[in-house]
Amino acid sequence: MRAAMMMIGLGALAGVAGANVADFDAEVEGFKGSSFTSGGITFFDLNTHAGMNVDGSSFVPGEYGTDLIVERALPLAADFPGQVSSPNVLGWGNAFVPGDNLTINIFSDVAMTTGSVENFVSLDMFYYENGPWGGIELHLDAMLNGSVVGSDGFTIADGGGRDNITSATLTIDGVMFDELRLYATLSDGTFTAMTGVLDNVTITPAPSGVALLGLGGLAMTRRRR
């Protein structure tokens, strides 16, 4: 029993050690191309959808840019102390502001993966609410072999008046997935575009201790027989 419990503890520690964390703070600011890996997480397939803007005009795939961008975001970190891991965040689009300030660009969708089957994701989104953005829905879907197996999301506040920057954390836990899709829609499901940047993306595999716990329990049951 002691040996089995030791294996369980080592397995749980291995699961924690396998976490992939992208806070972008060790990256050099600038354009990173259409596929970019940080902290073991690859970000790709930016702005692949056609859709409708909130003003009724349409956009085509790639119109808002296909480059991922690391932005120094010191003013954002000052506005959200303890939430933004200073100094960098992940943005996207056709332009950025060199230096300590940043541009919060428009996007419609982006994908991410570690290349492995995972069990947990958490990410922080900093975006504009109210103004023209109110009512847009942001979705985070966990995919396994191309099928949706879990999701999280929210509807952007629509309080009228001028827009303002706010934040939200999206989390999916307890399902196996091999890819994540982050995307914006109107209330009827039509793809649309919104503003935002990402930080603190954490993706974790299923703890190997879970499997070891099952095996250890089975072994102890057999001994009791």
Secondary structure by P-SEA (a helix, b strand, c coil): caaaaaaaaaaaaaaaaabbbbccccccccccccccccccccccccccccccccccccccccccccbbbbbbcaaaaaaccccccccbbbbbcccccccccccccccccccccccccccbbbbbbbbbcccccccbbbbbbbbccccccccccccccccccbbbbbbbbbbbcccccccccccccccccccccccccccbbbbbcccaaaaaaaaaaaaaaaaac
